[in-house]
């Protein structure tokens, strides 16, 4: 099972993301910006997802520090604002995600980021992803996923991509669906 560490100073956002990642089959731990390095040493994640805006440091700067310590960790920058991977060139950011995000798109972006590294699944020796410099995720797949039917949270009216069955809690109001 692949391990992912979430770094976010907002527990609510962390719990929502952890729920999604666990539903996708990942082993997930949560940390804030203060305990990230001890958590990396203990948990040994393959992927770290770091929130962009935190109390003491921005996610891109924290990712730079993580990469200095271990350049093989896949680092993904997360934000509720629209951010672009090109803006973080040279800072160790392997991919960016814009939240809220549906599980299918999240899975695709994690896999895209992991293609940059040779990652071996501890559960199966046959499941190995080889580095491919020219590999690209098909843009059409992402567009198709985003055009799916949009439903609403019955409590706050927030739009839910792929229906409420892909969420346990509403990402906007926090009510259980």
Secondary structure, 3 states (H helix, E strand, C coil): CCEEEEECCCHHHHHHHHHHHHHCCCEEEEECCCCHHHHHHHHCCCEEEEECECCCCEHHHHHHHHHHHCCCCEEEEEECCCCCHHHHCCCCCCEEEECCCCHHHHHHHHHHHHCCCCEECCCCCCCEECCCCCCCCCHHHHHHHHCCCEEECCCCCCEEECCHHHCCECCCCCCEC
